[in-house]
Amino acid sequence: MPRNENWTEAQPIVALHDVHKSFGTFEVLKGIDIEVMKGEVVCIIGPSGSGKSTLIRTINGLTPVSKGSVKVEGIEVHDAKLDKLALRRKVGIVFQQYNLFPHRTVLENVMMAPLLVLKENRSEVEARARTLLEKVKLRDKEDAYPAELSGGQQQRVAIARSLCMRPDVMLFDEVTAALDPETVKEVLMTIKDLATDGMTCMLVTHEMGFAREISDRVYFTDAGRIVESGPPAQIFDAPQDPRTQEFLSKVL
């Protein structure tokens, strides 16, 4: 992805402006505006079907927009001429499903994209992958296969795999939704460590306690719109909009 020489860290690293997305006649996103500064942690909360996953997938070009602008470091994501592989190097994404290659070891899974996509030096990639497995507390599992790991461990491998591309922004799309309760915490701790290290993170999550603890800003979405946004204390303790109040009264 080409560098935008005009972009500086005083500007948003991720900026969505009037983003609309329709699937056929069904409008999923209805004019979304979000700005995220470098190093910020933003959580997107809201009921199922409110457009959260679609929103986050527009940021790395997985879901094309019907109207509006999505920029990363000042570069328009949905420019037809943009190299999408280069974009996905800058913007890592981790999904609810881990999507690990079952016939590859943990270490091989983490190394694959830099080797195959970026054509990087194997010894450098291997050293980086081992450091990342240490970071997600799975260094002792580097020779294991995905089937030998718990769901939480597989999700942490998926996070390390995404980080091995050295992204500037990390997107997390309900990464704990498929996990059993005791493994949720280990994945959330991994994300918290990333945030503490200064990684720009955007999370779609149902983990309200975690959103309150980790976020710089929380966005509440409903029916394809951002109903309310603000610091976590404001959203969780003093929500202004009746729809936000209703939602939080059911989930807190």
C-alpha positions as CSV (number, residue, x, y, z in Angstrom):
1,M,0.0,0.0,0.0
2,P,1.6,3.3,-1.0
3,R,2.4,5.8,1.7
4,N,0.4,8.9,1.8
5,E,3.1,11.5,2.4
6,N,0.4,14.0,3.5
7,W,-0.9,11.9,6.3
8,T,0.4,12.6,9.8
9,E,-0.3,11.0,13.2
10,A,-2.2,14.1,14.1
11,Q,-4.9,12.9,11.7
12,P,-7.1,9.8,12.2
13,I,-5.4,6.5,11.2
14,V,-8.9,5.1,10.3
15,A,-11.7,7.4,9.1
16,L,-15.1,6.4,7.9
17,H,-17.3,9.1,6.5
18,D,-21.0,8.6,5.5
19,V,-20.5,4.9,4.8
20,H,-23.5,3.1,3.4
21,K,-23.6,-0.6,2.5
22,S,-26.6,-2.5,0.9
23,F,-26.9,-6.1,0.1
24,G,-29.6,-6.0,-2.6
25,T,-32.4,-3.9,-1.3
26,F,-31.4,-4.3,2.4
27,E,-29.4,-1.4,3.7
28,V,-27.0,-2.7,6.4
29,L,-25.0,0.5,7.0
30,K,-26.8,3.8,6.9
31,G,-24.3,6.6,7.0
32,I,-21.5,5.6,9.4
33,D,-18.9,8.2,10.7
34,I,-16.0,7.0,12.8
35,E,-12.5,8.4,13.4
36,V,-9.8,6.5,15.2
37,M,-6.5,8.0,16.1
38,K,-3.2,6.0,16.1
39,G,-2.9,4.0,19.3
40,E,-6.5,4.3,20.2
41,V,-8.7,1.3,21.2
42,V,-12.3,1.5,19.9
43,C,-15.1,-0.9,20.8
44,I,-18.2,-1.3,18.7
45,I,-21.2,-2.7,20.6
46,G,-24.8,-3.3,19.7
47,P,-27.4,-5.9,19.1
48,S,-26.9,-8.8,16.6
49,G,-27.7,-7.7,13.1
50,S,-26.9,-4.1,13.7
51,G,-24.2,-4.0,11.0
52,K,-21.1,-4.2,13.3
53,S,-19.3,-7.0,11.4
54,T,-20.1,-5.4,8.1
55,L,-18.7,-2.1,9.3
56,I,-15.4,-3.6,10.5
57,R,-15.0,-5.5,7.2
58,T,-15.2,-2.4,5.2
59,I,-12.0,-1.1,6.8
60,N,-9.7,-3.7,5.2
61,G,-11.7,-3.9,2.0
62,L,-13.3,-7.3,2.6
63,T,-16.7,-5.7,2.2
64,P,-17.0,-3.0,-0.5
65,V,-19.1,0.0,0.4
66,S,-22.1,1.2,-1.6
67,K,-21.4,4.9,-0.8
68,G,-19.0,6.9,1.4
69,S,-15.4,7.0,2.2
70,V,-13.1,4.6,4.2
71,K,-9.5,5.8,4.7
72,V,-6.6,4.2,6.4
73,E,-3.6,6.5,6.9
74,G,-5.3,8.9,4.5
75,I,-5.6,6.4,1.7
76,E,-9.0,5.5,0.3
77,V,-9.6,1.8,0.9
78,H,-12.2,1.4,-1.8
79,D,-10.2,3.0,-4.6
80,A,-10.3,0.4,-7.4
81,K,-6.6,0.9,-8.1
82,L,-5.5,0.2,-4.5
83,D,-3.5,-3.0,-3.9
84,K,-5.7,-4.9,-1.5
85,L,-2.9,-7.2,-0.4
86,A,-0.8,-4.2,0.6
87,L,-3.9,-2.9,2.5
88,R,-4.3,-6.1,4.4
89,R,-0.7,-6.0,5.4
90,K,-1.4,-2.6,7.1
91,V,-4.8,-3.7,8.5
92,G,-4.9,-7.1,10.3
93,I,-8.2,-8.8,11.1
94,V,-9.1,-11.7,13.4
95,F,-12.4,-13.4,13.0
96,Q,-14.7,-15.4,15.2
97,Q,-13.5,-18.6,13.3
98,Y,-9.7,-19.1,13.6
99,N,-9.3,-20.4,10.1
100,L,-5.9,-22.1,10.9
101,F,-4.5,-24.6,8.4
102,P,-5.0,-27.9,10.1
103,H,-2.1,-29.7,8.4
104,R,0.4,-27.0,9.4
105,T,2.0,-26.6,12.8
106,V,1.4,-23.5,15.0
107,L,4.7,-22.0,13.9
108,E,4.1,-22.7,10.2
109,N,0.6,-21.1,10.5
110,V,2.1,-17.9,11.9
111,M,4.9,-17.7,9.3
112,M,2.8,-18.5,6.2
113,A,1.6,-15.0,5.1
114,P,4.9,-13.1,5.4
115,L,6.6,-15.9,3.5
116,L,4.1,-16.5,0.8
117,V,2.5,-13.0,0.4
118,L,5.4,-10.7,1.4
119,K,8.2,-13.0,0.2
120,E,10.2,-12.2,3.3
121,N,13.4,-13.8,4.5
122,R,12.6,-17.1,6.2
123,S,15.0,-16.8,9.2
124,E,13.7,-13.3,9.9
125,V,10.0,-14.4,9.7
126,E,10.7,-17.4,11.9
127,A,12.4,-15.3,14.6
128,R,9.5,-12.8,14.5
129,A,6.9,-15.7,14.7
130,R,8.6,-17.2,17.7
131,T,8.6,-13.8,19.4
132,L,4.9,-13.4,18.7
133,L,4.1,-16.9,20.1
134,E,6.0,-15.9,23.2
135,K,3.8,-12.7,23.4
136,V,0.6,-14.7,23.2
137,K,2.0,-17.2,25.7
138,L,2.1,-20.2,23.2
139,R,5.9,-20.6,22.6
140,D,5.7,-24.1,23.9
141,K,3.1,-25.0,21.3
142,E,5.0,-24.0,18.2
143,D,5.3,-27.7,17.0
144,A,1.6,-28.6,17.8
145,Y,-1.2,-28.8,15.2
146,P,-4.4,-26.7,15.6
147,A,-6.5,-29.8,16.5
148,E,-4.3,-30.3,19.6
149,L,-5.1,-26.8,20.9
150,S,-8.1,-25.4,22.8
151,G,-10.3,-22.8,21.0
152,G,-8.7,-20.0,23.1
153,Q,-5.2,-21.2,22.1
154,Q,-6.2,-21.4,18.4
155,Q,-7.6,-17.9,18.6
156,R,-4.3,-16.6,20.1
157,V,-2.4,-18.3,17.2
158,A,-4.7,-16.5,14.8
159,I,-3.8,-13.2,16.5
160,A,-0.1,-14.0,16.3
161,R,-0.5,-14.9,12.7
162,S,-2.1,-11.5,11.9
163,L,0.5,-9.7,13.9
164,C,3.3,-11.4,11.9
165,M,2.3,-9.2,9.0
166,R,3.3,-6.2,11.1
167,P,0.0,-4.3,10.7
168,D,-0.6,-0.7,11.8
169,V,-4.2,-1.4,12.8
170,M,-5.8,-4.6,14.2
171,L,-9.5,-5.4,13.7
172,F,-11.2,-8.0,16.0
173,D,-14.6,-9.3,14.9
174,E,-16.3,-10.9,17.9
175,V,-13.2,-13.0,18.4
176,T,-14.5,-14.5,21.7
177,A,-18.0,-15.4,20.5
178,A,-17.2,-19.0,19.7
179,L,-15.1,-19.7,22.9
180,D,-16.1,-21.3,26.2
181,P,-16.0,-18.9,29.2
182,E,-12.7,-20.0,30.7
183,T,-10.8,-19.4,27.4
184,V,-12.4,-16.0,26.7
185,K,-10.2,-14.4,29.4
186,E,-6.9,-15.6,27.9
187,V,-7.8,-14.1,24.5
188,L,-9.0,-10.8,26.0
189,M,-5.7,-10.6,28.0
190,T,-3.8,-11.0,24.7
191,I,-5.7,-8.1,23.2
192,K,-5.2,-6.0,26.3
193,D,-1.5,-6.6,26.1
194,L,-1.5,-5.4,22.4
195,A,-3.5,-2.3,23.4
196,T,-1.1,-1.5,26.2
197,D,1.8,-1.8,23.7
198,G,0.2,1.0,21.7
199,M,-1.4,-1.0,18.8
200,T,-4.4,0.7,17.3
201,C,-7.3,-1.7,17.8
202,M,-11.0,-1.8,16.7
203,L,-13.1,-4.5,18.3
204,V,-16.7,-5.7,17.7
205,T,-17.5,-7.3,21.0
206,H,-20.3,-8.6,23.3
207,E,-17.9,-8.5,26.2
208,M,-19.2,-5.3,27.9
209,G,-16.9,-5.4,30.9
210,F,-13.9,-5.7,28.6
211,A,-15.1,-2.9,26.4
212,R,-15.5,-0.7,29.5
213,E,-12.0,-1.6,30.7
214,I,-10.0,-1.3,27.5
215,S,-11.7,1.3,25.3
216,D,-10.8,4.9,24.7
217,R,-14.1,5.3,22.9
218,V,-17.2,3.1,22.5
219,Y,-19.7,3.2,19.6
220,F,-23.2,1.8,20.1
221,T,-24.8,0.7,16.8
222,D,-28.4,-0.2,16.0
223,A,-30.1,-0.9,12.7
224,G,-27.1,0.3,10.7
225,R,-26.5,3.6,12.4
226,I,-24.3,4.8,15.2
227,V,-26.8,5.8,17.9
228,E,-24.3,7.1,20.4
229,S,-20.6,7.2,21.0
230,G,-18.3,8.4,23.8
231,P,-15.8,7.4,26.5
232,P,-16.7,4.1,28.2
233,A,-17.7,5.8,31.4
234,Q,-20.3,7.9,29.6
235,I,-21.7,5.1,27.5
236,F,-22.0,2.5,30.2
237,D,-22.8,4.7,33.2
238,A,-24.8,7.6,31.7
239,P,-26.1,6.6,28.2
240,Q,-28.1,9.5,26.7
241,D,-30.1,7.7,24.0
242,P,-33.1,5.6,25.0
243,R,-32.0,2.8,22.6
244,T,-28.6,2.6,24.2
245,Q,-30.2,2.6,27.7
246,E,-32.6,-0.2,26.6
247,F,-29.8,-2.3,25.1
248,L,-27.4,-1.9,28.1
249,S,-30.2,-2.7,30.6
250,K,-30.5,-6.1,29.0
251,V,-26.8,-7.0,28.7
252,L,-25.3,-5.5,31.9
